[in-house]
Amino acid sequence: MSDEKTFLQQYDQGDYERPSVTADIVAFKLSGEDSGNYRRNVQTKLSLLLIKRNGHPYRGCWALPGGFLNPGETIEQCALREAEEETAVKPVSLMSIGLFSEPNRDPRGWIISNAFVSVMGAVDVPQHAGDDAGDAQWFDVLFEPGENGDDVLTLSCGEITLRAVVHEDSSAFGMSSFSIKDSGQLAFDHAKIIAKALSALRSSARDFEVIFDFLPEKFTLTELQNVQEAILNISLQPANFRRKVAGYVEETDEYTSGAGHRPAKLYKRKREEVR
C-alpha cells in the first residue's frame, strides 16, 4: 500500500495527452395523424429531436443535442443535463450505443463522444433552445436502403429536409457501424451516430424490447403494432403480430373510449421473464 501511495503522489496526469469528452443524445418520439379509419386510426411516424447550432463550428447546421462533460458528473448526467439545457426536454431514460472517437471527427480538437438513445414518448415540440442552440425541432425519420449498398437517412420538418448517405461497414454484438458518404448538412459525424442509433433501435424493436417505452402503461394492440411498424418501417399482418407479441403482454379489464371509435381492449406489458 505504501508503494501505491508513493506512486499516486508522484503520478502526473499531464504526462499523457487527454481528450475532451462529450455526450450526444439521439432522442426519439412517435407522432401520429388521424387517418379517419377507426381500425387503423393513427398514422404513426418516428421523430428525432435536433438542434440548430448557434455558434461555430457548423454554425447554422442541424445537430444532435449534446455537450461537454463537466468535472464531477457522470457521462449519463452530462447527457441528461445537456438535453434539457439545449431543448427544455429532459429524457426519462438513456441507452448507450457506444463511443465515437475517430480522429478529426471534431474540428475543435481531440474530442470523444459518448452517444445515447433516449425515448421521450409523446412530448410537444420544444419552444426553448439554449445558448448553443438557435432552434430545436422534431424531424420525421426515414431510414432506408439506397444505391450501391448504401443507406439513406432522410429527416424532414416542415419545409426543411436533410438527406444523408451512410454505409454500413460492420455489424457485431447487435450493433452496426457506419461511415458517412454525404453528411446531408448534419454537423460533425452525427449522420453516422443517428444511423447507428436507428440500427440499434430497430434491433431492439424486433425483439419487443424497446417498443413499450413509446407507449403509456396501458395500450391497445393496434397502438403497439403501430410502434413496431414505425420503427422498422414495414407493414405487419395483425394476426401474425398478435401471435408474436402474445408472450410479452397481458390483458387488462379496461377498454378504450371515445366518439367515433369502437372500444378496444387495453393491454399492459408482461413484466415476468418471457421463456
Steps between C-alpha positions, in 0.01 A plus 500: 500500500784739578647440154165578340462816708843617391420419138175699510673797664756508221257428216441795268194489274672758284742233381231382257292696256130480585198549276194704580187292559148574379158336508262498203134406537299332224150569634201337333124529534200378303248738352178415320227644281138388499428301183122496546497119522416376847673166431832667422423841634852637533770536237803471723833664420836476672645843583849613604590807705762730345641840589622771266851603600532863604881519495808367323587240389214398270311818578149482357514122453269253670650274763420268787456655844815456706802663656812468710541300819541716809728410793324293764220358280450169328459482125134404553446809715666707228263358236192577708620851584596592145173373354298709744720810459484497122140391444308542829414129473648261758534136391352244738751227411818444302644207305868513410584425136875540533795734459593705196873573510614528140788750472394836358129428552479845659692796350552650848743226601520154656144443618341164579120474498289260704169452318170407659155409372208644693127446462300808594149378423227740392645839584447838339747670268748692718445874510834574660858464383810561712807713437651257251172441316317747282201271459377154599253296299367148448583350158312208344741212432535277196793256485503270200731326252646711222731428207825301501433344838469837675224614734315830470399697808228758431394743774212739433337781696258723311689641203837379634637173358840355591623202296813313607657192343685248717654159447487211746861391552456227760254336736579319825326435832176641359661835415586634156772752417465750218713738295371823346488548123287817514428675831182662370580830679511327837779620728809300599459122453141510620367328186676176595406537867134526397539203263647288778224610738231404249666166438512427875140618544379271222691205642334552839158556343510164320528329839226719654753646745471872430155547347326513838702811593311699236161428656310572822462225758179375333459479123316321222665234286445723198696778668778254582507379141513859375813556709683199362400583142617861534840400641561217251340690209298195395137385492401201714206263479293554818450127560871425475590796720254400770628143500862615543427760767269279708777393737598860575161648597207427727139611483341751735127531571493846341403625154557816301226757477431786261247620248532340156723218618403144579616412855818293500647293781795652685813300573812553708853367484559161659778559749607145574771349284383355170630145445 
